[in-house]
Amino acid sequence: MVALNIPERFKPALKKVASLSDNDAAVLQAALERLPVVRNPEKAASRLASHPGDLTTQDVESIIAVLGALASLRANLPVSPSKFVDELCEGLLGSNVVEEDKGGSLKRRLLSLLDTESVVIGAKAREIQREHQNVFMGARVYSDLRPVFSGAAQSIAGAVVVHNFRLAYMYQNEPCELYVAMDDEDLDTLQKVIARAQAKSKTMTDLMRRAEIIDLGRDDEN
């Protein structure tokens, strides 16, 4: 059997799942099943009325985030759910994250948790929304006042405001940055473009609502 290479950031949450009692694991499963589609782990964790065992809100958030990532990974691998979980647990056992005697119960829990509709549909929604070559991560505008010197550089003839637009994005799962110089007119143009996109989004969202289609792209709708 081939063991999956488990990212280090996933291991603490999976260890928490393995350490739950059967009763607490069942409580977590039931809580996730009652949730609407899970897109934002932080919001999903805050919506749980109670946390199983001694899990904190942060623990639950981490578990939900890892389940979503694993659900996306499983959907893109040509293996059955059972084989995927077997290889996942093999990797955890091989790296001593999970004790040998907890391997069987962890497999059963992960098979059940990764089949939870709120997790599966949320993972599909995130993947479809971000299945592009370049994916936006963040942005910031740095503004400077640049002096304009006279020909002899002995005095300042005036000054101009320059904006440096920083765009952070993911390119083929690698973080990248792009810097673009802008003036005030450029900012006005960008603002109009964004306002138009927001207006189109509202029109399409209203259409979905009238057609009673669940908007899986907005965390505040779920």
C-alpha positions as CSV (number, residue, x, y, z in Angstrom):
1,M,0.0,0.0,0.0
2,V,1.3,3.5,-0.9
3,A,1.2,5.9,2.0
4,L,0.1,9.5,1.3
5,N,2.6,12.2,2.1
6,I,0.7,14.2,4.7
7,P,1.5,18.0,4.9
8,E,2.8,18.9,8.4
9,R,0.0,21.5,8.8
10,F,-2.6,18.7,8.5
11,K,-1.1,16.5,11.2
12,P,-2.2,18.2,14.4
13,A,-5.9,18.2,13.3
14,L,-5.8,14.6,12.2
15,K,-4.2,13.6,15.5
16,K,-7.1,15.4,17.3
17,V,-9.6,13.4,15.3
18,A,-7.8,10.1,16.2
19,S,-7.7,11.0,19.9
20,L,-11.5,11.6,20.2
21,S,-13.6,9.0,22.0
22,D,-16.2,7.2,19.9
23,N,-18.9,9.3,21.5
24,D,-17.2,12.6,20.8
25,A,-16.4,11.6,17.2
26,A,-20.1,10.8,16.7
27,V,-21.0,14.2,18.2
28,L,-18.6,15.9,15.8
29,Q,-20.1,14.0,12.8
30,A,-23.6,14.9,13.8
31,A,-22.7,18.6,14.2
32,L,-21.1,18.7,10.8
33,E,-24.1,17.0,9.2
34,R,-26.4,19.8,10.7
35,L,-24.3,22.5,9.2
36,P,-25.1,24.1,5.8
37,V,-22.4,23.9,3.1
38,V,-18.9,24.5,4.7
39,R,-16.8,27.0,2.8
40,N,-15.3,29.0,5.7
41,P,-13.9,26.8,8.5
42,E,-13.8,29.7,10.9
43,K,-17.5,30.5,10.5
44,A,-18.4,26.9,10.5
45,A,-16.6,26.2,13.8
46,S,-18.3,29.3,15.4
47,R,-21.8,27.9,14.4
48,L,-21.4,24.7,16.3
49,A,-23.4,24.9,19.5
50,S,-20.9,22.8,21.4
51,H,-17.5,21.2,20.8
52,P,-16.9,17.5,21.3
53,G,-14.7,16.5,24.2
54,D,-12.0,19.1,25.0
55,L,-11.8,20.5,21.5
56,T,-11.5,24.2,21.3
57,T,-13.1,26.4,18.6
58,Q,-9.6,26.6,17.0
59,D,-9.3,22.8,17.0
60,V,-12.7,22.4,15.3
61,E,-11.8,25.1,12.8
62,S,-8.5,23.3,11.9
63,I,-10.3,19.9,11.6
64,I,-12.9,21.4,9.3
65,A,-10.2,23.0,7.2
66,V,-8.3,19.8,6.9
67,L,-11.4,17.8,6.0
68,G,-12.2,20.3,3.2
69,A,-8.7,20.1,1.8
70,L,-8.7,16.3,2.0
71,A,-12.1,16.1,0.3
72,S,-10.8,18.2,-2.6
73,L,-7.7,16.0,-2.9
74,R,-9.8,12.8,-2.8
75,A,-12.0,14.1,-5.6
76,N,-9.0,14.6,-7.9
77,L,-7.4,11.2,-7.3
78,P,-8.4,8.1,-9.3
79,V,-8.9,6.0,-6.1
80,S,-11.9,4.8,-4.1
81,P,-12.7,6.6,-0.9
82,S,-11.7,3.6,1.1
83,K,-8.3,3.3,-0.6
84,F,-7.7,7.0,-0.2
85,V,-8.4,6.8,3.6
86,D,-6.2,3.7,3.9
87,E,-3.3,5.5,2.2
88,L,-3.9,8.5,4.3
89,C,-3.9,6.6,7.6
90,E,-0.9,4.6,6.4
91,G,1.0,7.9,6.1
92,L,-0.1,9.0,9.6
93,L,1.0,5.7,11.1
94,G,4.3,5.8,9.3
95,S,5.1,9.2,10.6
96,N,4.1,8.3,14.1
97,V,1.4,10.9,14.2
98,V,-1.2,8.3,15.2
99,E,-0.7,5.3,17.4
100,E,-1.1,1.9,15.9
101,D,-4.1,0.9,18.0
102,K,-6.0,4.0,16.8
103,G,-5.6,3.3,13.1
104,G,-8.8,1.3,12.7
105,S,-11.1,3.8,14.4
106,L,-9.5,6.7,12.6
107,K,-10.1,5.1,9.2
108,R,-13.8,4.7,10.1
109,R,-14.1,8.2,11.3
110,L,-12.4,9.7,8.2
111,L,-14.5,7.7,5.8
112,S,-17.6,9.0,7.5
113,L,-16.4,12.6,8.0
114,L,-15.1,12.9,4.4
115,D,-18.6,11.7,3.2
116,T,-20.4,14.5,5.0
117,E,-22.4,16.5,2.5
118,S,-21.6,19.9,4.0
119,V,-17.9,19.2,3.7
120,V,-18.0,17.5,0.2
121,I,-20.2,20.2,-1.4
122,G,-18.2,23.0,0.2
123,A,-14.9,21.5,-1.1
124,K,-16.4,21.3,-4.6
125,A,-17.6,24.9,-4.5
126,R,-14.2,26.2,-3.4
127,E,-12.4,24.1,-6.1
128,I,-14.7,25.3,-8.9
129,Q,-14.4,28.9,-7.8
130,R,-10.6,28.8,-7.7
131,E,-9.9,26.4,-10.5
132,H,-7.9,28.9,-12.5
133,Q,-4.3,29.4,-13.4
134,N,-4.1,32.6,-11.4
135,V,-6.1,33.0,-8.1
136,F,-6.4,36.3,-6.2
137,M,-4.9,36.3,-2.7
138,G,-4.7,39.9,-1.6
139,A,-4.0,43.5,-2.6
140,R,-2.6,46.7,-1.2
141,V,-1.9,50.2,-2.5
142,Y,1.2,52.1,-1.5
143,S,1.0,55.8,-2.0
144,D,4.0,58.2,-2.4
145,L,4.6,61.8,-2.9
146,R,7.3,62.2,-5.5
147,P,9.0,65.6,-6.0
148,V,9.7,67.0,-9.4
149,F,12.9,69.0,-9.5
150,S,13.9,71.9,-11.7
151,G,16.3,71.3,-14.5
152,A,19.3,72.2,-12.4
153,A,17.9,70.1,-9.5
154,Q,18.4,73.1,-7.2
155,S,14.7,73.6,-6.4
156,I,11.5,71.6,-6.4
157,A,9.1,72.6,-9.2
158,G,6.2,70.6,-7.8
159,A,5.3,67.0,-6.9
160,V,3.1,64.2,-8.1
161,V,1.2,61.5,-6.2
162,V,2.1,58.0,-7.3
163,H,0.3,54.8,-6.2
164,N,1.9,51.4,-6.3
165,F,-0.7,48.7,-6.6
166,R,0.5,45.3,-5.1
167,L,-1.4,42.3,-6.3
168,A,-0.8,39.0,-4.5
169,Y,-1.9,35.8,-6.3
170,M,-1.4,32.1,-6.6
171,Y,0.1,30.8,-9.9
172,Q,-0.1,27.0,-10.2
173,N,-0.2,26.8,-6.3
174,E,2.9,29.1,-6.0
175,P,2.5,32.5,-4.3
176,C,3.4,35.4,-6.7
177,E,3.3,39.2,-6.6
178,L,2.7,41.9,-9.2
179,Y,3.4,45.6,-8.7
180,V,1.7,48.2,-11.0
181,A,2.2,52.0,-10.8
182,M,-1.0,54.0,-10.9
183,D,-2.2,57.6,-10.7
184,D,-5.5,59.0,-9.4
185,E,-7.2,58.5,-12.8
186,D,-6.1,54.9,-12.8
187,L,-7.7,54.4,-9.4
188,D,-10.9,55.9,-10.6
189,T,-10.9,53.5,-13.6
190,L,-10.2,50.5,-11.3
191,Q,-13.0,51.6,-8.9
192,K,-15.5,51.9,-11.8
193,V,-14.5,48.4,-13.1
194,I,-15.0,46.9,-9.6
195,A,-18.3,48.7,-9.1
196,R,-19.6,47.3,-12.4
197,A,-18.5,43.8,-11.5
198,Q,-20.2,44.1,-8.1
199,A,-23.4,45.3,-9.8
200,K,-23.3,42.3,-12.2
201,S,-22.7,40.0,-9.2
202,K,-25.7,41.4,-7.4
203,T,-27.9,40.9,-10.5
204,M,-26.8,37.3,-10.9
205,T,-27.2,36.6,-7.1
206,D,-30.7,38.0,-7.2
207,L,-31.5,35.7,-10.2
208,M,-30.2,32.7,-8.2
209,R,-32.3,33.7,-5.2
210,R,-35.5,34.0,-7.3
211,A,-34.7,30.6,-8.8
212,E,-34.1,29.2,-5.3
213,I,-30.6,28.2,-6.2
214,I,-28.2,28.1,-3.2
215,D,-25.3,30.5,-3.6
216,L,-22.3,28.4,-2.7
217,G,-19.9,31.3,-3.5
218,R,-20.8,33.5,-0.5
219,D,-20.0,32.5,3.0
220,D,-22.6,34.9,4.5
221,E,-25.3,33.1,2.6
222,N,-24.7,29.7,4.3
